């Protein structure tokens, strides 16, 4: 991300929409970006890390 667009945290529905993965897949894929704890019952993911993960998957031709 550029300084004009600082990295932001996205919640699970957005992660699922961007990756076309289900909830359980997001939590079970070993190399998926780590979640960030926001509160006792809320987590998020860094958008830049999720986008980089998507790019790495398409770069090697792996289909999710």
Secondary structure as UniProt FT lines:
FT   TURN            3..4
FT   STRAND          9..10
FT   HELIX           12..19
FT   HELIX           23..28
FT   TURN            30..31
FT   STRAND          36..39
FT   TURN            40..41
FT   STRAND          42..46
FT   HELIX           47..59
FT   TURN            60..61
//
